[in-house]
Amino acid sequence: MITGCGVVSPLGDGVPAFWEGLLSGRSAVRPLAGFPADDLSPANGAEVHTPTEDPDRAGAFALRAASEALCDAGLAGTLPGRTGIALGTTLGGMLLFEAWDTGTLTGPALGAVPYYAPAARLARTLGCRGPVATPQLACASGTWAVGLATAWVRAGRADVVLAGGTDLLCRFVVSGFNSLKATAAEARPFDRDRRGLVLGEGAAVVVVEDAAHAAARGARVRARIAGVGAAGDAVHMTAPDREGRGAARAISAALVDAGVAPSDVGFVSAHGTGTPYNDAMEAVAIGRVFGAGRVPVNSIKGAIGHTLGAAGAFETVLCIGVMESGRVPPTAGLEHVDPACAAIDLVHGSARSTSTRVSLSTSSGFAGANAALVLAAA
């Protein structure tokens, strides 16, 4: 069960700002101010962050999002003993590496293990003594973190797990994606004029809780994680399988795990990066599983950018919002649907009403890592 949600995003602090921003259809891709190491300086045409005394920026995002999620779940200050953390990231500790490399790593950050810093430091800060892990499946990391938390709770290894993802902008991240020629000036998912992704930063965390534990304390259940699926492409280090076979297998596996048919799903949150290959591949994969034009589809990358390891966690919160509000936000940046993607029902221009009680989120990362979640209304 999901009993709490928290986000820090370019659309604003907290779930209400995130949700209202998505419904408006506006793009707010920008670096986030007010966090450690937020001294901004230009590099390679993008604003990035220079390490300061405590450069664990991704950890600060995660703590803010986790704090909101715990308050939303009614668990602030009262964590059970068996509370775990599954926090996905791609390069969330990279500012720490940069500071270590330049000899400027001082103060509280000295005790951090850079690559695993977001999850480890969050566990220490909150006093979580259950299982702690940092799933790293490239841009499917946030989705798989929620899936891992679900597996822990199902297996009885934890009563509560803070699950999600966090990632940041820094010199290494921006330079790396620029070198791959994967970036563009505007995020335009599924648009005929899309040229690449726009990097974003932030964190999203949900509280995954055992059903009996939630019932015993009278918690409000916001949604149920009904199914989890994953599959690999085994095709290329960066390019996806253009036939969408790995993504389709992950989606199908999640549906089987949930015990629902494709016809039961009323909304799909696509990965939708805005790169030519990803969006065309996803359109094929979604059409392969659900049929042409049957299910409404959205991508949030045009609104908040590609938040890498946090992307799937943001989409989990989006799916919950869709089922609770009965509205599907429009895909920001999408004006003219690419004919190669026209077989799927892309929501754009304005929000759309829905009565769905089952939603699906799908993510795809480098090296062909695909993951999917099926969420059901409480």
N, C-alpha and C positions, 0 to 999 in steps of 0.2 A: 504494500500500500504506500502511496505518497501522501504524507500528512503536512508537508510544508514546502514552500518554494521561495527562493531568493535569487536576485540577479543584480549585477552592476553592469550597465551597458552604455553605449554611446547615446541611447535614447533617454537616459536618466537613471538615477539611483532607484532601485526597487522595482518590484513586479508591476505595480500600477503604472509607473512611467513607461516601462518597457511595453506593456500591453497597449496603452493608449497611443504610443508612438507607432507601433505596428499597425494599428487600425487606421491611423491617419495616412498611411502609405508614404510617409516622408523618409528620406535618407538622412542619417545623422552620423555617418562614418567619420570618426575623429578619435584622436588620443584622449584618454580620460585624465582630467586634472584632479588634484587633491589627494594623490597617493604617493608613496615613497618613490624617489627617483623620477619625479615628473618634471625635471628640468628639460624642456624641449629644445631640440636643436635640429636643423635641417641636415639630412644626409640622403643622397641618392633620390632626391625629389620627394622625400616623405619626412614627416615629423617623427622623430624617434626619441629615445630616452637615454640620458647620460647617468651612469651610476653615481649615487651619492652614498652617505654613510650606511644606509640600509637599503640595498637595491632589490629587495624581494618584492617587486611590484606585483607579480602574479599572486604571491601569497597574500598581499593586502587585498587584492580583488576577491580572492577566495574567502577570506575572513569576513569581509563585508557581506558577501552573498550568503555565506553559511549562517551568519548572525541573523539575517532576515528570515532565512528558512526555519531556523530554530524557533524564532518568535512566532512565525506563522503556524508552526506545529504545536505551540504551547509547551516547548521544551527548554526555553531560555533559562539557563542557570540550574537545570535539573536533569542533566544528561544521565541516562542509565549506565550502569557499569559496562554493559556489553554494547558500546557504541563504536562503530567503525567508520572509516573514511575511505572512499574510492574516488579519487580526484584525478581525472585525466588531464594531460597536457602534452603539447608537442615540444615546446622550447621554453616552458614557463620559468625555468631556472637560469635562462641564458644571461640575464643581467648580472647574476652572481658570478657566472663564469667570466664575463667581461671584466667585472671588478677584480676578480682574483687574478686574471691575466695581466692587468695593469698595476697590480699591487695596491689597489685602493679598497680592498675588502676589509672593513673594520667594524667595530661595534658588534651589535647582536647578530649580524649576518655571518660572523666568523664561524659560528657553530652549526651552520647549515650545510647539508649535503646538496650542492647546487641542483642537480638534475631532478632530485626527488623533493626539493625544498617545499613546494606548495603543500603537498599532502602531509609531509613530516612536520612542518612548522605549524600547520593547522591543528594537527593532532596534539602537539605539545601545548599550544595556546589554549585549546578547549579542554584538554585533559581526557582525550579519547583513548581508551585502552583496549578497544576491540581490534579487529584486523584493519591494517592500514596499507593501501597500495596505490600506485600511480600507473594505471593502465596507459600504455603508449602504442596506440595503433594509428599513428599519424592523425589525420583529421576525423577519424572515427573514434578517437579516444574518449570524448565525453559521452557518446552513446554507449560505448562498451563499459564505461565506469558505472553507469546506471544499471547495465546488465549484470556486472559483477556484483554490485550491491544486492541486486535481486537474488542472485545465486546464493550469496552468504545468508540472507534472511530465510530463503527457502530451506537451506540446509541446516538451519538452527545455529549458525556460527555467530550471529549477532541479532540483537533485538531492534536496533536502530542503526542506519548507515547514512552518513552525509555523502551524497553522490553527485557528481557533476564534472565540471571542467573549468580550467582557467588558462588563459594565455595572454601574451602581451606583444607590443611592438618594441623592437630594439634594433640595433644596427645589424646584428647577425641575421635576424628574421627578414628584415626588409631587403638587405643585400642578397640573401639567399634566394628569395622569390624573384627579385629583379633579374638575377643571373639566369634563372630558368625561363625568363621572358613570359612569366605567367601572370603578371600584374597589368592593370589598366587604370586609366584615370577615373572611370566610373564603373560601378557595379550594376550590371544589367542582366540578371539571370534570365535565361531562356529567350532573350531578345535576339532578333536577327542581327543586330549591330553589336552584340557583346564581343569583347576583345580579351577579357581576362578578369581575374579576381581583384578585389580591393581588400587589403588586410585591415582587420579590426582587432580590438582587444576587449577584455572583460571576463566575467565569470558568471556561471549559473550553477546553483546547487539545489538539489531536492532532498527531502528527508524521506528515505525509504524505510518503512517500519513493518515489523511483523503484525499481521492482522489481529492476533489475540492480544498482543501488547498494546496496540492502539485502542482496541475495544475496552481493555481493562482500565485504561486511564481516561476513557471517554473522548478520545481525540476525534476531530473532524477529519474524514478521509476525503482528499481532493480527487484522487484517481487511483486506479489499480494498474500495476504493470502486469499485463496479461501474458506477454510473450517477448522473447529475446531471440534474435538470430544473428548469425555471422557467417561469412563465406569469403574466400579469397579468389582473386582473378587468376593469379599465376601467369601473368602476361608481360608486365613491364614494370620498371622501377617507379615511373611517374605517371605514365599514360594509362587510362582505364581500358578495360575490355570494351571495345566500341559496340559490341552486341549486348552489353549489359547483363551478361550471364551471371557474374559474381554478385552484383547488386540484386538481381532477381532471386537468386538462391537465398541470400540473406533475408530478404523480405518474406519469401515463402517459408523459410525456417521459423521466423518469428510468428507467422500466422498459424503454423502447425503447433508451435509451443503454446500459443494462446487458445487453440481449439476453435478458431473462427475462420470463416470463409472469406475470400476476397470481397464478396458482395456485402459483407457485414461492415466493411470499413468505409467511413464517410468522409475522411479527410486524410491527405498525405502531406507531411512536411518533407519536402525534397531537400537534398544537400544543396543543389542549385548554386554552384560557385560563380557562374558567369563565364567560365572558360568554355571555349568552343566544344572540346571533347567531352567534358563532364556532363554538360547539360543535354547534349544529344544522346549520350549513353544512358542517362537517367530516364529520359523520355521513352527510350526503347524498353528499359527495364520495368518501369511502372506500367507501360502499356502491355508488356508481356504478362505481368501478373494480374492486373486489374481490368484489362480490356481498354479499348480506345475511348477516351473521353468520359469514362464512367465516374471517376472520383475527383473532387476538387483538389488542386495541388497548389502549394505556396512555397516560396523560398524567402528566408529572412535576410539573405546576404546583401540584398540591395539596401536594407534598412540599417544594419549594424556592421556590415562588412563580414569578411570571413575570419571568424575568431578561432580558427584552427581547432585545437583540442577542446575548446569550450563549445564549439558549434552545436554538437548533438545535445548537449545539456540545455542550451537555450531552446532548442527545438522541443525538448521534453516539456518545458514550461509553456511553450507555444501551444502544444497539443492539449494540455490541460485547460488553457485559456479558451481554446476553440470549443471544447466540450462544455465548459462552464457557462460561457457567454452566448453560445449559439451563433457566433460570428467567425468567419474566416477572413483574416486580414489580407489586403491586396499585396502582391509582390512588388515592392518598391523597385523602381528602375526599369520595369518591364512595360514597354509601350507597344512594340510590334513583335508579336510572337514569331519566332523562327519557324518557317515551314517544317523544318526537321523535327521540331518539338510540338507541332500542332495536334498530334494525336492524343495528347493529354489535356485535361481541362485545367488550364492555368488561371488562377484567380488574379486579376489585375485591374487597375483603375479605381475600384472601390471595394469595400468589404462586402462579403456575401453571407446571407443567413444560412444556417444549417441546423439540423436537429440530431446530428450524429452523436452516438454514444461510444464509438470506437474510432480511434485515430492511429496513424502510423507515422513514425519518423524513420528516415533512412539516411545513412552517412556513408561516404566513401573517402578513403585516404590513399596516399601514395603507397606504392607496392601492392596495390589491389586489395586493401583492407576494407571490407564492407561490413556494416552492422545495421541492425534495424530493431526497433522497439514497437510493440503494440500496446497502446494504452486504452483502458476502458474507463468510462465515467463511473464515479463513485456510486 
